[in-house]
Amino acid sequence: MAQKKPLKPGQKAPTSGQYERIGPKGGSSGIERTVTRGEPMPPTPKKGEGYRLVDPTKHRKR
């Protein structure tokens, strides 16, 4: 599941999982946040940063 554009702070998360904060040019920061689907993405410390999904939550069927 490749994301083309990073999610901006305040946008609703399309999928639950771990999102990595990325720089304005797409560089990796190594900082991840857990966000639930439908919740807004957290604010970033610098302008132009966004989030990229790196590890979607895995649900098992019962």
Secondary structure, DSSP 8 states (H G I E B T S, - for coil): ---SS-B-TTSB-SS-EEEEEE-TTS-EEEEEEEE-TTSB----SSTT-EEEEEEE------
